[in-house]
């Protein structure tokens, strides 16, 4: 009860002598500090808005321009060529505005206009410079003179100490490729998958499309590219993600793992506290724009717009389409543990809770022995099932009363935290440990993650952590940047005591976490159970294998004078051919963040060059020299396609947008018919210099795939390609 009273700023009692008003100075102090913090945030955002709005100039440059103009006037020189006089004549004369005041004000207005014009000119020049992509196609270590000059100019115009969003207005728009280029590259990408007769048919369909209706569709895309910030991204978010009515668990959401070999503490509450505190620090830097924008070569800026919706964001279900709700200044977190939901405040007296204070709150939740309310334990499975039942249930059962208040607490939270009652992590003694760890992060029990939140932080009983991320608001590099910051802050800056607790004193006066209340009727519980069964069916069908390849890594591959990404992609082609005995359409994700609001593009890794190399590897008659020559040719081809995708000359996003326009215009084109793909999903991460992790997924229901088998094929393919660079004999 004492803790509850601390949360009340004042109390009053009616007595015969009147009203006895009792004020809590401590709580009033915290209210005051909270208000001060709020106003500080507004001031910082205003300041950053000004700095970003005038970048690459600075506010102080305005004063320099004004002083320069005023100085020329006193020297009886008119740099405005009469414009100051024209501004002066348009100003009203009054007792408050003398002739001298008019002159000064006119000069200031002219100087401001000149300064703004200068900013727009700088941005235009910088945008034109950033539209040059010749540098990316040059060989490593061989930079042309024109690229060197270009780099110097970009560096000069990029200003000093940019904030996260400083370059947004200077980034070029994503260009629309020509129809001829896209069709030619498309035909080239499908050539190794089709026999001569099939390819002829495809050529005929493509040529018909090129004549009609391609020109009509292309005109509309060109118009959109002039009008919209990015001609792809809004449609990509809407049609690929938000309009999908199938479950987003497994099909869309993705996961991020903890450090494989390090557990800073085995105390669940302590690890959760440090990580949450590190995330709050990152959010503060994000809100203030203090993070440094990512820049290729340390100079060429990447688009930062995806960072905006990292926190306080939820995908809200709808009948026909979902929408992304993003809020600001939400100061609480919702925690799920053993089927119960708890609301935890993240601020105290206008500051973030310290790690030791967060540990206390999370430990209180872990120690809470209360039972879940009816329907509460599997409630999150609504976010794991089909979207339409969830949308209807939300409208019918969560639109009023305690259900609405509790759901609002979840959807407005900074993010969602699950204190998992399982133990996971990588165990070198258990070959399946990484598989189970990944599957837990991907779908858990199908009812212990809120899949609609921008991300769910998962903390296991043994202190291991991970993140499950909703995909519509951003792509994996964005959450990866935050994750690297959090892990580094957790391990190297915050740290733990010798007993594994968070550092700092414990503030026991904090009000305990608030239990969210639910009143879920039986009809809604039936819907929840239905969503759970659908999600469980999907989860049970996931065949996953995590493969740690530590025989060699990035360091050795670079010594072979080839791209690590190209090396791995060719190994995947070889592994797949050995696994299935055939080639298939292969997509590798690339990014288009050198353009404003750019997201992703795909690289079609199965090429004529890669298939020629794979066939040579499987042909005992070919020599090592022949195989090595074919490898280098295929690797160069892959690198060139990757660069084309990064510079806006990819295939698939252009075809996707043409398809959307064709549907809007009710035009049916055989060329734009979508092709379903079947096979493996492979994610790989190059860790340091000597480790590559492969995350392989497929479906148990597919008789043709086996993730563990494919992992072994990848390992052998990597070793076989490596042997080309240090052969012991002429033939293999």
C-alpha positions as CSV (number, residue, x, y, z in Angstrom):
1,X,0.0,0.0,0.0
2,X,2.9,2.4,0.7
3,X,4.0,2.0,-2.9
4,X,0.5,2.8,-4.1
5,X,0.4,6.0,-2.1
6,X,3.6,7.1,-3.7
7,X,1.8,7.3,-7.0
8,X,-0.7,9.8,-5.7
9,X,0.3,13.5,-5.9
10,X,-2.3,14.8,-3.4
11,X,-5.0,13.5,-1.1
12,X,-7.8,15.3,0.6
13,X,-10.0,14.4,3.6
14,X,-13.3,16.1,4.4
15,X,-13.4,17.0,8.2
16,X,-15.8,19.1,10.4
17,X,-13.2,21.9,10.1
18,X,-13.2,21.8,6.3
19,X,-11.0,20.0,3.7
20,X,-7.6,18.7,4.8
21,X,-5.4,18.8,1.7
22,X,-2.2,16.7,1.8
23,X,0.4,17.2,-1.0
24,X,3.1,14.7,-1.7
25,X,6.2,16.8,-2.4
26,X,8.1,13.8,-3.8
27,X,5.5,13.0,-6.4
28,X,5.0,16.7,-7.3
29,X,8.7,16.9,-7.8
30,X,8.6,14.0,-10.2
31,X,5.6,15.5,-12.1
32,X,7.6,18.8,-12.4
33,X,10.7,16.9,-13.6
34,X,8.6,14.9,-16.1
35,X,7.2,18.2,-17.5
36,X,10.7,19.7,-17.8
37,X,11.9,16.6,-19.7
38,X,8.9,16.8,-22.0
39,X,9.7,20.5,-22.8
40,X,13.4,19.6,-23.3
41,X,12.4,17.0,-25.8
42,X,10.3,19.5,-27.7
43,X,13.1,22.0,-27.7
44,X,15.6,19.5,-29.0
45,X,13.2,18.3,-31.7
46,X,12.6,21.9,-32.8
47,X,16.4,22.6,-32.9
48,X,17.1,19.4,-34.8
49,X,14.3,20.2,-37.2
50,X,15.9,23.5,-37.9
51,X,19.4,22.0,-38.3
52,X,18.0,19.3,-40.6
53,X,15.8,21.7,-42.5
54,X,18.7,24.0,-43.5
55,X,21.4,21.3,-44.0
56,X,24.0,21.3,-45.6
57,X,24.1,24.9,-44.5
58,X,23.8,25.9,-40.8
59,X,21.7,28.5,-39.0
60,X,24.8,30.6,-38.3
61,X,25.4,30.9,-42.0
62,X,22.2,32.9,-42.2
63,X,23.7,35.5,-39.8
64,X,26.8,35.6,-42.0
65,X,24.8,36.3,-45.1
66,X,22.7,39.0,-43.3
67,X,25.9,40.8,-42.1
68,X,27.4,40.6,-45.5
69,X,24.4,42.2,-47.2
70,X,24.1,44.9,-44.5
71,X,27.8,45.6,-44.9
72,X,27.5,46.1,-48.7
73,X,24.6,48.5,-48.1
74,X,26.6,50.7,-45.8
75,X,29.4,50.7,-48.4
76,X,26.7,52.0,-50.8
77,X,26.8,48.8,-53.0
78,X,23.6,47.1,-54.0
79,X,24.2,43.3,-54.5
80,X,20.4,42.8,-54.9
81,X,20.3,44.8,-58.2
82,X,17.3,46.7,-57.0
83,X,15.4,43.9,-55.2
84,X,15.9,45.4,-51.8
85,X,14.3,48.7,-52.9
86,X,11.4,46.8,-54.4
87,X,10.9,44.9,-51.1
88,X,11.1,48.2,-49.3
89,X,8.4,49.9,-51.4
90,X,6.0,47.0,-50.6
91,X,6.4,47.4,-46.8
92,X,3.9,49.6,-45.1
93,X,5.0,52.9,-43.6
94,X,3.8,53.6,-40.0
95,X,5.0,55.2,-36.8
96,X,6.5,51.9,-35.8
97,X,8.3,51.4,-39.1
98,X,10.6,54.3,-40.1
99,X,12.4,54.5,-43.4
100,X,15.5,53.2,-41.8
101,X,13.6,50.2,-40.3
102,X,12.2,49.5,-43.7
103,X,15.6,49.5,-45.2
104,X,17.1,47.1,-42.6
105,X,14.0,44.8,-42.7
106,X,14.2,44.7,-46.6
107,X,17.9,43.8,-46.4
108,X,17.2,41.0,-43.9
109,X,14.3,39.7,-46.1
110,X,16.5,39.7,-49.2
111,X,19.4,38.1,-47.3
112,X,17.1,35.4,-46.0
113,X,15.8,34.7,-49.5
114,X,19.3,34.6,-50.9
115,X,20.3,32.2,-48.1
116,X,17.4,29.9,-48.8
117,X,18.2,29.9,-52.5
118,X,21.8,29.0,-51.7
119,X,20.6,26.1,-49.6
120,X,18.3,24.8,-52.4
121,X,21.2,25.2,-54.8
122,X,23.5,23.2,-52.6
123,X,20.9,20.5,-52.2
124,X,20.3,20.3,-56.0
125,X,24.1,20.1,-56.7
126,X,24.5,17.4,-53.9
127,X,21.5,15.5,-55.3
128,X,23.0,15.6,-58.8
129,X,26.3,14.3,-57.4
130,X,24.7,11.5,-55.5
131,X,23.0,10.4,-58.7
132,X,26.4,9.4,-60.0
133,X,27.0,5.7,-59.4
134,X,30.1,5.1,-61.5
135,X,32.2,4.6,-58.4
136,X,30.3,1.4,-57.4
137,X,31.2,-0.3,-60.7
138,X,34.9,0.3,-60.4
139,X,37.3,-2.4,-59.4
140,X,38.3,-2.5,-55.8
141,X,41.4,-0.4,-55.2
142,X,41.2,1.1,-58.7
143,X,39.5,4.5,-58.5
144,X,39.3,6.7,-61.6
145,X,40.2,10.3,-61.6
146,X,36.6,11.4,-62.2
147,X,35.5,9.4,-59.2
148,X,38.2,11.0,-57.0
149,X,37.0,14.4,-58.1
150,X,33.4,13.4,-57.4
151,X,34.3,12.2,-53.9
152,X,36.0,15.4,-53.1
153,X,33.0,17.4,-54.3
154,X,30.5,15.2,-52.3
155,X,32.7,15.6,-49.2
156,X,32.8,19.4,-49.6
157,X,29.1,19.7,-50.0
158,X,28.1,17.2,-47.3
159,X,28.7,19.7,-44.5
160,X,29.9,18.8,-41.0
161,X,28.4,16.7,-38.3
162,X,25.2,15.7,-40.0
163,X,22.3,14.4,-38.0
164,X,20.4,11.2,-38.8
165,X,18.0,12.9,-41.2
166,X,20.2,15.6,-42.5
167,X,20.7,14.1,-46.0
168,X,17.0,13.2,-46.7
169,X,16.3,16.2,-48.8
170,X,19.5,15.8,-50.8
171,X,19.0,12.1,-51.8
172,X,18.0,11.4,-55.4
173,X,14.7,9.7,-56.3
174,X,14.7,6.1,-57.4
175,X,14.8,6.1,-61.2
176,X,12.4,4.1,-63.3
177,X,14.4,1.7,-65.5
178,X,13.5,1.5,-69.2
179,X,11.2,-1.2,-70.4
180,X,13.8,-2.5,-72.8
181,X,16.4,-2.9,-70.0
182,X,14.1,-4.6,-67.6
183,X,12.8,-7.1,-70.2
184,X,16.3,-7.9,-71.5
185,X,17.5,-8.5,-68.0
186,X,14.5,-10.6,-67.2
187,X,15.0,-12.8,-70.2
188,X,18.6,-13.2,-69.3
189,X,17.7,-14.2,-65.8
190,X,15.3,-17.0,-66.9
191,X,17.4,-18.3,-69.7
192,X,19.3,-20.9,-67.6
193,X,15.9,-22.3,-66.3
194,X,14.2,-22.8,-69.7
195,X,14.9,-25.1,-72.6
196,X,15.1,-23.6,-76.1
197,X,11.4,-24.0,-76.9
198,X,10.3,-22.5,-73.5
199,X,12.7,-19.6,-73.9
200,X,11.3,-18.9,-77.4
201,X,7.8,-18.7,-76.0
202,X,9.0,-16.4,-73.2
203,X,10.7,-14.1,-75.7
204,X,7.5,-13.9,-77.7
205,X,5.4,-13.1,-74.7
206,X,8.0,-10.5,-73.6
207,X,8.1,-8.8,-77.0
208,X,4.3,-8.6,-77.2
209,X,4.3,-7.0,-73.7
210,X,7.0,-4.5,-74.9
211,X,4.7,-3.4,-77.8
212,X,1.6,-3.2,-75.7
213,X,0.7,-2.5,-72.9
214,X,4.2,-1.8,-71.5
215,X,4.4,1.9,-72.9
216,X,1.0,2.8,-71.2
217,X,2.0,1.3,-67.9
218,X,5.5,2.9,-68.0
219,X,4.0,6.4,-68.6
220,X,2.0,6.1,-65.4
221,X,5.1,4.9,-63.5
222,X,7.1,7.8,-64.8
223,X,4.4,10.2,-63.7
224,X,4.4,8.6,-60.2
225,X,8.2,8.9,-60.0
226,X,8.0,12.6,-60.6
227,X,5.2,13.1,-58.1
228,X,6.0,10.6,-55.3
229,X,9.2,10.5,-53.2
230,X,9.7,6.9,-54.2
231,X,7.8,5.1,-57.0
232,X,8.1,1.7,-55.3
233,X,8.2,1.9,-51.5
234,X,4.6,2.9,-50.6
235,X,3.1,0.2,-53.0
236,X,5.6,-2.3,-51.7
237,X,4.6,-1.7,-48.1
238,X,0.9,-1.8,-48.9
239,X,0.6,-4.7,-51.4
240,X,3.4,-7.0,-50.2
241,X,2.9,-6.5,-46.5
242,X,-0.2,-4.7,-45.3
243,X,-2.8,-6.2,-47.7
244,X,-1.7,-9.7,-47.1
245,X,-4.4,-11.6,-45.2
246,X,-2.3,-14.6,-44.3
247,X,-0.6,-15.0,-41.0
248,X,2.5,-12.7,-40.6
249,X,4.2,-15.1,-38.2
250,X,6.9,-17.1,-40.1
251,X,5.6,-15.8,-43.4
252,X,6.7,-12.2,-42.9
253,X,8.2,-11.5,-39.4
254,X,11.9,-12.2,-39.0
255,X,14.2,-12.7,-36.0
256,X,17.6,-11.5,-34.7
257,X,19.8,-13.6,-32.4
258,X,22.0,-12.8,-29.4
259,X,25.8,-13.2,-29.4
260,X,26.4,-16.9,-30.0
261,X,29.2,-17.6,-27.5
262,X,28.6,-14.9,-24.8
263,X,26.1,-14.7,-22.0
264,X,26.9,-11.6,-19.8
265,X,24.6,-12.8,-17.1
266,X,22.4,-15.8,-16.5
267,X,19.9,-13.7,-14.5
268,X,16.8,-13.2,-16.6
269,X,15.6,-10.0,-15.0
270,X,19.1,-8.5,-15.0
271,X,19.7,-9.2,-18.7
272,X,16.2,-7.8,-19.6
273,X,16.9,-4.7,-17.6
274,X,20.2,-3.8,-19.2
275,X,18.9,-4.5,-22.7
276,X,15.7,-2.5,-22.2
277,X,17.8,0.4,-20.8
278,X,20.1,0.2,-23.8
279,X,17.1,0.3,-26.1
280,X,15.8,3.4,-24.3
281,X,19.2,5.1,-24.8
282,X,19.0,4.2,-28.5
283,X,15.5,5.5,-28.8
284,X,16.6,8.8,-27.2
285,X,19.4,9.2,-29.7
286,X,16.9,8.3,-32.5
287,X,14.3,10.9,-31.3
288,X,17.0,13.6,-31.1
289,X,18.5,12.6,-34.5
290,X,21.9,12.1,-32.9
291,X,22.7,8.9,-34.6
292,X,25.2,9.2,-37.5
293,X,23.7,8.4,-40.9
294,X,25.1,5.3,-42.6
295,X,27.4,6.3,-45.4
296,X,29.1,4.2,-48.1
297,X,32.8,4.8,-48.4
298,X,32.2,7.0,-45.4
299,X,30.8,9.7,-47.7
300,X,27.8,8.6,-49.7
301,X,24.7,8.8,-47.4
302,X,22.0,6.1,-47.1
303,X,18.3,6.9,-46.6
304,X,17.3,7.0,-42.9
305,X,13.5,7.2,-43.2
306,X,12.9,3.6,-42.0
307,X,14.4,4.4,-38.5
308,X,11.4,6.7,-37.8
309,X,9.0,3.9,-36.9
310,X,11.2,1.7,-34.8
311,X,9.6,2.4,-31.5
312,X,6.0,3.0,-30.4
313,X,4.8,1.3,-33.6
314,X,2.1,-1.3,-34.2
315,X,0.6,-3.0,-37.2
316,X,-3.2,-2.6,-36.7
317,X,-5.3,-5.3,-38.4
318,X,-8.0,-4.4,-40.8
319,X,-10.6,-6.4,-42.8
320,X,-9.1,-5.6,-46.3
321,X,-5.8,-4.0,-45.3
322,X,-3.8,-3.3,-42.2
323,X,-2.2,0.0,-41.3
324,X,0.9,1.0,-39.4
325,X,0.3,3.1,-36.3
326,X,3.2,5.2,-35.1
327,X,3.1,7.3,-32.0
328,X,5.6,9.5,-30.0
329,X,6.5,9.9,-26.4
330,X,5.0,6.7,-25.1
331,X,6.6,6.0,-21.7
332,X,5.7,2.5,-20.9
333,X,6.4,-1.1,-21.9
334,X,4.2,-4.2,-21.9
335,X,5.6,-7.4,-20.6
336,X,4.3,-10.9,-21.2
337,X,5.1,-13.7,-18.7
338,X,3.4,-17.1,-18.1
339,X,0.2,-15.9,-19.8
340,X,-0.1,-12.6,-18.0
341,X,0.4,-9.0,-19.3
342,X,2.0,-6.3,-17.2
343,X,2.4,-2.6,-17.9
344,X,5.8,-1.2,-16.8
345,X,6.5,2.6,-16.7
346,X,9.9,3.4,-18.2
347,X,10.4,6.8,-16.6
348,X,10.7,8.1,-13.1
349,X,11.0,11.7,-12.2
350,X,11.5,12.8,-15.8
351,X,14.4,10.3,-16.5
352,X,14.7,6.7,-17.8
353,X,14.5,4.0,-15.2
354,X,18.0,2.8,-14.3
355,X,19.0,-0.8,-15.1
356,X,18.8,-1.7,-11.4
357,X,15.3,-0.2,-11.2
358,X,14.2,-2.1,-14.3
359,X,15.6,-5.3,-12.9
360,X,13.5,-4.8,-9.8
361,X,10.4,-4.4,-11.9
362,X,11.0,-7.4,-14.0
363,X,11.9,-9.5,-11.0
364,X,8.6,-8.5,-9.5
365,X,6.9,-9.9,-12.6
366,X,8.9,-13.1,-12.5
367,X,7.9,-13.5,-8.8
368,X,4.2,-12.8,-9.3
369,X,2.3,-16.0,-8.7
370,X,-1.1,-14.9,-10.1
371,X,-2.9,-17.0,-12.7
372,X,-3.9,-15.8,-16.2
373,X,-7.4,-14.6,-16.6
374,X,-9.8,-16.6,-18.9
375,X,-8.6,-16.3,-22.5
376,X,-5.5,-14.3,-21.5
377,X,-2.8,-16.9,-21.9
378,X,-3.2,-17.4,-25.7
379,X,-4.5,-13.9,-26.5
380,X,-1.4,-13.0,-28.5
381,X,-2.1,-15.9,-31.0
382,X,-4.7,-13.5,-32.5
383,X,-1.6,-11.7,-34.0
384,X,-0.2,-15.0,-35.3
385,X,-3.3,-16.2,-37.2
386,X,-5.1,-15.0,-40.2
387,X,-5.6,-11.2,-40.3
388,X,-9.4,-11.0,-41.0
389,X,-10.5,-13.0,-37.9
390,X,-8.2,-10.8,-35.8
391,X,-9.5,-7.6,-37.3
392,X,-13.1,-8.7,-36.7
393,X,-12.4,-9.8,-33.1
394,X,-10.6,-6.5,-32.4
395,X,-13.6,-4.5,-33.5
396,X,-16.2,-6.7,-31.7
397,X,-14.5,-7.6,-28.4
398,X,-11.7,-5.1,-27.8
399,X,-13.4,-1.8,-28.6
400,X,-14.6,-0.8,-25.1
401,X,-14.1,-1.3,-21.4
402,X,-11.1,-3.0,-19.9
403,X,-10.3,-4.9,-23.1
404,X,-9.9,-1.6,-25.0
405,X,-7.7,-0.1,-22.3
406,X,-5.5,-3.1,-22.1
407,X,-5.2,-3.5,-25.9
408,X,-4.4,0.2,-26.1
409,X,-1.6,-0.2,-23.6
410,X,0.0,-2.9,-25.8
411,X,-0.4,-1.1,-29.1
412,X,0.9,2.2,-27.7
413,X,3.9,0.6,-25.8
414,X,7.4,1.4,-26.8
415,X,7.8,-2.2,-27.7
416,X,6.7,-5.7,-26.4
417,X,8.8,-7.8,-24.0
418,X,8.4,-11.5,-23.4
419,X,10.1,-13.0,-20.3
420,X,10.2,-16.5,-21.7
421,X,9.9,-19.5,-19.4
422,X,12.1,-21.6,-21.7
423,X,15.9,-21.9,-21.9
424,X,17.6,-21.4,-25.3
425,X,20.9,-20.6,-26.9
426,X,23.7,-22.1,-28.9
427,X,25.3,-25.2,-27.2
428,X,28.3,-26.7,-29.1
429,X,27.4,-30.1,-27.5
430,X,23.9,-30.1,-28.9
431,X,23.7,-30.0,-32.7
432,X,20.0,-29.0,-32.7
433,X,20.3,-26.2,-30.1
434,X,20.7,-23.5,-32.7
435,X,17.7,-24.8,-34.6
436,X,15.5,-24.8,-31.5
437,X,16.8,-21.3,-30.6
438,X,15.9,-19.9,-34.0
439,X,12.5,-21.5,-34.1
440,X,11.7,-20.1,-30.7
441,X,12.6,-16.6,-31.9
442,X,10.7,-17.1,-35.2
443,X,7.4,-18.3,-33.7
444,X,7.8,-19.3,-30.0
445,X,4.7,-21.1,-28.7
446,X,2.6,-19.1,-31.2
447,X,1.0,-17.2,-28.3
448,X,3.9,-15.6,-26.4
449,X,4.9,-12.9,-28.8
450,X,2.9,-9.9,-30.0
451,X,3.7,-10.3,-33.7
452,X,2.0,-6.9,-34.6
453,X,4.5,-4.8,-32.6
454,X,7.4,-3.3,-34.5
455,X,9.5,-5.7,-32.5
456,X,9.2,-8.1,-29.6
457,X,12.2,-8.5,-27.3
458,X,12.5,-12.0,-26.0
459,X,14.5,-12.8,-22.8
460,X,15.0,-16.4,-21.9
461,X,15.4,-17.9,-18.4
462,X,19.1,-18.4,-18.9
463,X,19.7,-14.8,-19.9
464,X,19.9,-15.3,-23.7
465,X,17.9,-12.8,-25.8
466,X,16.6,-12.2,-29.3
467,X,14.1,-10.1,-31.2
468,X,11.1,-10.9,-33.4
469,X,10.4,-8.1,-35.9
470,X,7.3,-7.2,-37.9
471,X,8.5,-6.5,-41.5
472,X,6.2,-3.9,-42.9
473,X,7.8,-0.8,-41.2
474,X,11.4,-1.6,-42.1
475,X,14.0,-4.1,-43.3
476,X,16.5,-6.2,-41.4
477,X,19.5,-3.8,-41.6
478,X,17.5,-1.2,-39.6
479,X,16.8,-3.5,-36.7
480,X,20.3,-4.9,-37.0
481,X,21.8,-1.4,-36.5
482,X,19.8,-1.0,-33.2
483,X,20.7,-4.5,-32.1
484,X,24.5,-4.0,-32.5
485,X,24.2,-0.8,-30.4
486,X,22.2,-2.6,-27.7
487,X,24.6,-5.6,-27.5
488,X,27.6,-3.4,-27.3
489,X,26.0,-1.1,-24.7
490,X,24.9,-4.1,-22.6
491,X,28.2,-5.9,-22.6
492,X,30.8,-3.1,-22.7
493,X,29.1,0.0,-21.1
494,X,26.5,-1.1,-18.6
495,X,27.9,-4.4,-17.4
496,X,26.9,-6.5,-14.4
497,X,28.1,-7.1,-10.8
498,X,30.0,-10.2,-9.9
499,X,26.7,-11.8,-8.9
500,X,25.2,-11.0,-12.3
501,X,22.9,-8.2,-11.2
502,X,22.6,-4.8,-12.8
503,X,24.9,-2.2,-11.4
504,X,23.5,0.6,-9.3
505,X,21.3,1.0,-6.2
506,X,17.8,-0.5,-6.0
507,X,15.0,2.0,-5.6
508,X,12.3,0.0,-3.8
509,X,9.9,3.0,-3.7
510,X,8.9,2.4,-7.4
511,X,5.3,1.5,-7.9
512,X,5.1,-2.2,-9.0
513,X,4.1,-3.1,-12.6
514,X,0.4,-2.9,-13.3
515,X,-1.4,-6.1,-14.3
516,X,-3.5,-5.6,-17.5
517,X,-7.1,-6.7,-17.1
518,X,-9.2,-8.6,-19.6
519,X,-12.9,-9.6,-19.9
520,X,-12.7,-12.1,-22.8
521,X,-16.1,-13.8,-23.6
522,X,-16.3,-17.5,-24.6
523,X,-17.0,-16.6,-28.3
524,X,-13.8,-14.6,-28.4
525,X,-11.9,-17.5,-26.8
526,X,-13.0,-19.7,-29.6
527,X,-11.6,-17.3,-32.1
528,X,-8.3,-17.1,-30.1
529,X,-8.1,-20.9,-30.1
530,X,-8.8,-21.0,-33.9
531,X,-6.0,-18.5,-34.5
532,X,-3.7,-20.5,-32.3
533,X,-4.3,-23.8,-34.2
534,X,-3.6,-22.1,-37.5
535,X,-0.4,-20.6,-36.2
536,X,0.7,-23.9,-34.6
537,X,0.1,-25.7,-37.9
538,X,2.5,-23.2,-39.6
539,X,5.1,-23.4,-36.9
540,X,5.1,-27.2,-36.8
541,X,5.7,-27.2,-40.6
542,X,8.9,-25.1,-40.3
543,X,12.0,-27.3,-41.0
544,X,14.9,-25.2,-39.7
545,X,18.6,-25.8,-39.5
546,X,21.3,-23.5,-38.2
547,X,24.7,-24.1,-39.7
548,X,27.9,-22.6,-38.3
549,X,30.6,-22.6,-40.9
550,X,33.9,-21.9,-39.2
551,X,36.4,-23.6,-41.5
552,X,37.1,-20.2,-43.0
553,X,35.4,-16.8,-43.5
554,X,35.6,-13.3,-45.0
555,X,39.3,-12.9,-44.4
556,X,40.4,-15.9,-46.5
557,X,37.8,-15.3,-49.2
558,X,39.1,-11.8,-49.7
559,X,42.6,-13.2,-50.1
560,X,41.2,-15.2,-53.1
561,X,40.4,-11.8,-54.6
562,X,36.7,-12.3,-54.8
563,X,33.6,-10.9,-53.1
564,X,32.5,-12.9,-50.0
565,X,28.8,-12.4,-51.0
566,X,29.5,-13.7,-54.6
567,X,31.5,-16.7,-53.1
568,X,28.6,-17.7,-50.9
569,X,26.0,-17.2,-53.6
570,X,27.9,-19.5,-55.9
571,X,28.2,-22.1,-53.1
572,X,24.5,-21.9,-52.6
573,X,23.9,-22.6,-56.3
574,X,26.3,-25.6,-56.2
575,X,24.7,-26.9,-53.0
576,X,21.1,-26.6,-54.5
577,X,22.1,-28.4,-57.7
578,X,23.6,-31.2,-55.6
579,X,20.5,-31.3,-53.4
580,X,17.8,-31.3,-56.1
581,X,19.6,-32.1,-59.3
582,X,18.3,-28.9,-61.0
583,X,18.5,-25.1,-60.9
584,X,15.8,-22.8,-59.7
585,X,15.0,-19.1,-59.7
586,X,17.0,-17.6,-56.9
587,X,16.5,-14.3,-55.2
588,X,19.0,-12.4,-53.1
589,X,17.9,-9.3,-51.3
590,X,19.8,-6.0,-52.1
591,X,19.1,-2.5,-50.8
592,X,18.2,0.7,-52.6
593,X,18.9,3.1,-49.7
594,X,21.1,5.4,-51.8
595,X,17.8,6.7,-53.0
596,X,15.2,8.5,-50.8
597,X,12.9,6.1,-49.1
598,X,14.6,3.2,-50.8
599,X,14.0,-0.3,-49.4
600,X,15.0,-3.4,-51.2
601,X,15.6,-4.9,-54.6
602,X,16.3,-8.5,-55.6
603,X,19.3,-10.0,-57.4
604,X,18.6,-13.1,-59.5
605,X,21.6,-15.2,-58.5
606,X,20.9,-18.1,-60.9
607,X,22.7,-16.9,-64.1
608,X,24.1,-18.6,-67.2
609,X,27.5,-18.0,-65.8
610,X,26.7,-19.5,-62.4
611,X,25.1,-22.6,-63.9
612,X,28.1,-23.1,-66.2
613,X,30.4,-23.0,-63.2
614,X,28.2,-25.5,-61.2
615,X,28.1,-27.9,-64.2
616,X,31.8,-27.7,-64.5
617,X,32.2,-28.5,-60.8
618,X,30.1,-31.6,-61.3
619,X,32.0,-32.7,-64.5
620,X,35.1,-34.7,-63.7
621,X,36.6,-33.9,-67.1
622,X,37.1,-30.2,-66.3
623,X,40.3,-29.0,-64.8
624,X,40.8,-26.8,-61.8
625,X,41.9,-24.0,-64.1
626,X,38.8,-24.2,-66.2
627,X,36.6,-24.3,-63.0
628,X,38.4,-21.3,-61.5
629,X,38.0,-19.3,-64.7
630,X,34.3,-20.0,-64.7
631,X,34.0,-19.2,-61.0
632,X,35.6,-15.8,-61.6
633,X,33.3,-15.1,-64.5
634,X,30.2,-16.0,-62.5
635,X,31.4,-14.0,-59.4
636,X,32.0,-10.9,-61.6
637,X,28.5,-11.3,-63.1
638,X,26.9,-11.6,-59.7
639,X,28.7,-8.5,-58.4
640,X,27.7,-6.5,-61.4
641,X,24.0,-7.5,-60.9
642,X,24.2,-6.6,-57.3
643,X,25.5,-3.2,-58.2
644,X,22.8,-2.7,-60.8
645,X,20.2,-3.6,-58.1
646,X,21.7,-1.1,-55.7
647,X,21.7,1.7,-58.3
648,X,18.0,1.3,-59.2
649,X,18.5,-0.9,-62.3
650,X,17.0,-4.1,-60.8
651,X,14.3,-6.1,-62.4
652,X,11.7,-7.2,-59.8
653,X,10.6,-3.9,-58.3
654,X,10.0,-2.4,-61.7
655,X,8.0,-5.5,-62.8
656,X,6.1,-5.4,-59.5
657,X,5.0,-1.7,-60.0
658,X,4.1,-2.4,-63.7
659,X,1.9,-5.3,-62.4
660,X,0.2,-3.0,-59.8
661,X,-0.5,-0.4,-62.6
662,X,-1.9,-3.1,-64.9
663,X,-4.3,-4.2,-62.1
664,X,-5.5,-0.7,-61.5
665,X,-6.0,-0.1,-65.2
666,X,-7.6,-3.6,-65.5
667,X,-5.1,-4.7,-68.1
668,X,-4.3,-8.4,-68.2
669,X,-0.8,-9.3,-69.3
670,X,0.5,-12.9,-69.5
671,X,4.0,-11.5,-69.1
672,X,3.2,-10.1,-65.6
673,X,1.7,-13.2,-64.2
674,X,3.4,-14.1,-60.9
675,X,5.3,-17.3,-60.6
676,X,5.2,-19.2,-57.3
677,X,8.6,-20.4,-55.9
678,X,9.2,-23.4,-53.9
679,X,12.4,-24.5,-52.1
680,X,14.7,-23.2,-49.4
681,X,15.0,-19.9,-47.6
682,X,18.6,-19.2,-46.6
683,X,19.8,-16.3,-44.5
684,X,23.6,-16.0,-43.9
685,X,25.6,-13.6,-41.8
686,X,29.3,-13.0,-42.1
687,X,30.5,-12.8,-38.5
688,X,34.0,-11.3,-38.1
689,X,36.8,-12.7,-40.2
690,X,36.4,-16.5,-39.7
691,X,32.8,-17.4,-39.2
692,X,29.7,-17.5,-41.4
693,X,26.3,-18.6,-40.0
694,X,23.7,-20.1,-42.3
695,X,20.0,-20.1,-41.3
696,X,18.2,-22.5,-43.5
697,X,14.4,-23.0,-43.6
698,X,12.0,-25.1,-45.6
699,X,8.8,-27.0,-45.0
700,X,8.3,-30.5,-43.6
701,X,5.3,-30.8,-45.8
702,X,7.6,-30.5,-48.9
703,X,8.9,-34.0,-49.8
704,X,11.7,-32.5,-51.9
705,X,13.5,-30.4,-49.1
706,X,15.5,-31.2,-46.0
707,X,17.1,-28.2,-44.2
708,X,19.7,-30.3,-42.4
709,X,20.7,-32.0,-45.7
710,X,20.9,-28.7,-47.5
711,X,23.1,-27.4,-44.7
712,X,25.6,-30.2,-45.2
713,X,25.6,-29.5,-49.0
714,X,26.4,-25.9,-48.3
715,X,29.3,-26.8,-46.1
716,X,30.7,-29.1,-48.7
717,X,30.2,-26.6,-51.5
718,X,32.1,-23.9,-49.6
719,X,35.0,-26.3,-49.1
720,X,35.0,-27.5,-52.7
721,X,35.1,-23.9,-54.0
722,X,37.8,-23.0,-51.5
723,X,39.9,-25.9,-52.9
724,X,40.0,-24.3,-56.3
725,X,42.3,-21.6,-55.0
726,X,44.8,-24.0,-53.5
727,X,44.5,-27.2,-55.5
728,X,46.6,-30.3,-54.8
729,X,45.9,-31.8,-58.2
730,X,44.9,-30.8,-61.7
731,X,41.5,-32.6,-61.6
732,X,39.0,-33.1,-58.9
